[in-house]
């Protein structure tokens, strides 16, 4: 089978590229710049450059269609938020290839945090006490309702823009820098003290095929995880199955939870892969992707570990208190990027730093911010609810 992986810059994209290759499939990769690490994996038959889905949507769709025709792609597997652009114009791909994702409207229910809160309420899934606000005055009033709070935009990701008065990110974002609108409301929620848990699953038409639960003991700037350990937590599968069944979900899907003395509390969803996929074997993951009519879900057992070594080193440099645990991790846990049989992507982690410089140029600033590395990973492939460009060059506002 010929498989096309988009957004090959992402670490989980590299992992899926290797897994498809290990299982005997021919893999092609795309991204918007040449130094994306996954594009240079030994498992990639060829990589191609596409236009930015966010800024040149029509050209991006045309690029993918040309690649699919030329390389006779059987399966298109989006990795990040480019999937919203693909889903919005899914009719363009009908008859060309199989695209492994849900309809646009379904994806938005998970991605838009305000819509996701409504979905949680409809399914009686526990969430923190929540206030949704659409202007700056309402935001200021809402944070006054909670002794300890965290707030973020409906369209946001990770810890890149988190307003809170509690925990390691307290006061990292100022309220005057937060601008809720009716198009992009903000959620203000009571801060829940608990253990972070994440899940990753593959689903086919409302049924989960494979599933794992994991922790991330170490994070990048208290935001994205850089170390991943699978754990045993059956409640996550039960909750994921409720979402997947209720929406008929098709694709890869990931959830963030907090676990406290009352059980699991839902935080957010990414209707796409996350680094949890790296904990699965190639056989388990690819088998789940190919299983069109799954029976009982296959659940990854506890104890599988991966990490991102370069991020561990950065953590060690920034916080000397972490040096002992970071050194122990570096000598004992496998690196997601480095494999003896596939070493080049590890080098391209550093070469892809040029994309961070491009991001700063895009912002017209040389100022270094805490969130630059995370934001630069996806600034040209994300979707924040704005209208998309139609093929005729007009803006499509039906979002």
N, C-alpha and C positions, 0 to 999 in steps of 0.2 A: 504494500500500500504506500502511496505517495502522500506524505503528511506535510502540511505547511503550518509552521509556528510563527506567530507574529509577536512583536515587541520582545525580541530576543535579548534585550538588555537586562531583563529581569532575572534574578537568580533562579526562580522556579521555572522560567522558560528554558534556561540551560538544562535544568534537571529533566524536564519533560523531553527535550531534544535527545538527551542521552538515553532516556528510558525507551523511547520509540525506536531509536537506533539499535539498542541492545536487543530488542525483540524482533529485529529483522526488517524494519520498515525503512523506506528511503525518506529522509527528512530534509526539508528546505526551511530556511529561516529568513525573516525580514525584520527590518527596523528602519528608523529614519536617519541613522548615521552609521558609519563604517566600523566604529570601534565597539559596537555592542558585543559583550563577551560571548553570548550564546551563538552568535553568527560564526564564531571561529572554532567551534567544537569539531573534533574529529568525526562526530556523528552527522555533521551537516554535509550534504552532497553539494549544496550551493546556497549562497545567501544573496539576497537582493535588497536594494534600498527603495523605500517607498516615500511618498510625500507624507507630511504630518496629517494624521486623521483630524486633529483639532483645528488646524489652521488652513489646511488645503483638503477638505473632506472629499470633494468630488474627484480630485486627482488621486487621492489615496484609494478610493473604491476602484477607480479605473486601473491603478497599478496592480491591485490584488487580482482583479479579473484577468489582466494580461498574464500575470504569473501563473494563475490557475490553469489557463488555457495552454500556455507554453510548456509547463512542467507536468501537465496532466494530473493535477492534484486531486486526490480522492477525499481528503479530509482536511478541513481548515479548523485549526484549534487556536482561537484568540487567547491571549494571556493576561492582558490588562484592560484598561478602559477603552481601548480601540474597539472592543466588542460592542459598545453602544452604537458606534458609527456603522459597524458592520450590520448589527441587528436592525438599525433604522432603515437601512437600504438592503435588507435581506432578499427582497425580490430580485435584486440585481444578480444574485448568485444562484437563483433557482435554475436547475438544469446544468449548472457548471460543476458543482461539487457539493458535498455534505458539509454543513457548517455546524459545529458542535456548540450550540448555545440556545437559549430560550428567546421567545419573542421580545421585542423592545419593551413593550408595556410591562411584561413580567420582570424584566431586569431592573426597570426603574423603581418598581415597588421595593426592591431590596437595596438599591443604591441610594435613593433619596431617603435620608434618615427620617424625615418627617413622615413620609409614606410608610417607611418600615415600622415606625412606632404604631401607626394605625393597624398595620398587618399584625403586629405582635398582640395588640389589644383584641383584634378579631379572633385570634387563635388562643387567647388566654395564656400567652407566654409572659412570664414575669419580666418586667423592665423596671428601672429606677423611676421614682416619681419624676414627671416630666412636664415642662412648660414649653410650648412652641411660640416663638416670637417673630414678628415680621418688621420691627423697626427698632431703632436704638433706644428709645425711651422704654419700650416694653422689655428690652433686654436688661436694662438697668434695674427696672422694677422686679424682674423675675429672679435675678441673682440675689436680691434681697430676701426672697422667700425661703432660701435654703442657707443653713449655717455653713454647710460644706457643699460646694457645687462644682460641676464641670459643664462646660458649654462648648458647642461647636456648630458649624454650619451644616445644613442638610447635605450639601455637596462638599465633602471634605474627606480627608483620609489620614490615617495614622495620627500622630501627635504633632502634625505640621502646624495646625492652627487650633490650639486648645486653650480656652479661657477657663482657669480654675484658681481657687484659693487654697487648694489642698494638694499635698504630695509634692514630688520632685519638680513638677512643672508649674507650681504655684507662682502666679504673677509673671510667668514667662511671656504671656500675651496680655496687652493692656486693653481695657474695655473700649478706649477711644479708637482702637484699631479694628474693632469688630462692627460690621455694618449689615445687620439682617435686612432682608427685603422680602416682599411677598414671593418673588421668584426663587429666592434662596433663604428660607427661614433659618433661624438658629434654634437648636434644642438646648434648653437649660435643664439639667438633671441633678438630682441629689447624688452626691459623691458616695459611691458604695465601696467600703473597705473590704477587700477580699483578694483571692488569688486569681491572677489572669489565666484563663484557659482559652484555647483556640481549637477550631475543628476545620478539617478539610474533607470534602466529599465529592464523589462523582455520581451524578444522577441521570437516569434515562426516563423521560416522560413520567415524572412523578414517583419514581422508585430509586432509592439509594443503592448503588452497586458496591462501592467501596467507601470506607470512612476511617478517619483517624482523629484522635484528640491529642493535643500536645500543649506543653508549656514553653514559654520562652524566658528562661531565667535571666538572660542578659538582653538588653535592648540598646539600640543606637539612639543616643540623646533622649532616653526615656520614652521612645516612640516605637519605631519598628524593631521587631525581634532580630537578634543576630545569633542566637543559640536556640536549638529546638530539641525537645525531648518528648517522645510519645508517652502518654499516660493512659491509665484505665479509668474512664469515666462514662459509664453507660448512659447517663442522662443526656449527654450531648447528642448521641445518635437518636434517641427518642424525640428530642426537640427538632433536630434537622429533618427527620422523617415527617413530622407534622407540617413543616414549611413546604417541603418538596411535594408531598402529596396534595396539599391544599392548592398549590399553584401549578401543578403539573410540570414542575421545573425540569429542564433539560440542560445539562452542562456541568461545569465545575463550580462549586460553591463553598464559601468559607465563612465561619462565624467567630465572633469574639464574645466571650462570657466573663463574668466575675463569679467566683464561688465563695460564698460566705456561709455562716452557720445555718442559714435558711435554704441553702441549695444554690442553684444556678440562676444568675440574673443576666439577661441578654443585654449586650452592649451594642453591637452592630453587625452588619453583614457585608461581605464582598462577594458578589455573584461571579466569581472568577477564581483562578487558582491562587494559592499562597504558598509559603515555604514549607508548609506541612507535607506537601506532596513529596518532598525530598526524603522523608522518613520511610516511605513505601518502597518496596522492591519494584523493579521494572515489570516483573510478571504481574504483580498485584495491580499496579496502576494501569498498565496497558490493557490487561484483562478486563478491568472495570470499564475502561473507555470503549472497548469493543463489544461488551456484553449488552446487546440491544434489549433483552428481556430479563433483567436481573432477578434472581431469587432472593434469598436472605442476604443482606449486606455482608461483605467480608470486612472485618474490623481489625485494624492493626493493633498488635499487642503492645504493651508498655515496654520501654527500655531502648527504643531506637533513637539515635542521636545524630545530629548534624549541626554545623555552625558555619559562620562566615569569618574566616581567619583574619582577613584584612581589617574587618570591623572590630574584632577582638583586640588586635594590636592598637587600633585607634583608641579604643576604650582604655587600654592600659596606659597610653600616653596622656590621655586627658584626665584620668583619675588614678593616682598612684595607689590609692587604697585597694584598687581592683587588681593590682599587679599579681599577687599570689594566685588568685583564682583564675586570672587570665592566662598565666603561664601554665597552670595545670590543664586548662582547657586546650591550649595550643598543642600540648604534647599528648593529649589523650583522646580528643574528639576529631572525627573526620571533617575536612573542609568541603563545603558544598561546591566550591569552584574548582578545587584541585583534584585531579585524578592522574595517576601515573601514566595511564594510557591516553590521557587527554589533558595535557598541561597548559595549552595555549590560552584557554579562557581565563585562567588565573592571571596571566600577564595582562590580558585586555581589561581586567578590572582597573588597572592603573591608567592604561591608555584611554579608557572611557572617561577619565576625569575631565577631558576636553569638553564633554557635554555639560559639566558643571560650569565651566568658563563660558560656554555658549549661553547657558541659562542666565548668568550674571550679566552678560552682554544684552540679552533679551530684556532684562529689567533695567538696563542702563545704569548699573551700579557695580562698583568693585567691592562694596562692603560685604564682609563675610557674616552670614547669619547662621544661627544654630541649625536651622532647618534646610540650609541650602542643598546638602547632599541628598536628602530625601526628596525635596521638591524638584530638584534637577532630574531625578530619575524619571519623572513622568509629566513634566510641564507641557510637552507637545503631544502627548497621547491620552491625556485625561479628558473627562467630560464633567462639567459642573452645571449641567442643566440648561446651557445656553442653546439658542437655535443653531441648527446645523445647516451647512451649505448644501443646497440642492444641486443637481447635475446641471441646471441651467444657470447656476451662479447666484440665484436668489437665496435668501435665508429661509429655511424651513422652520417655522415656529411651532410645529405640532409636536412638542416634546412634553 
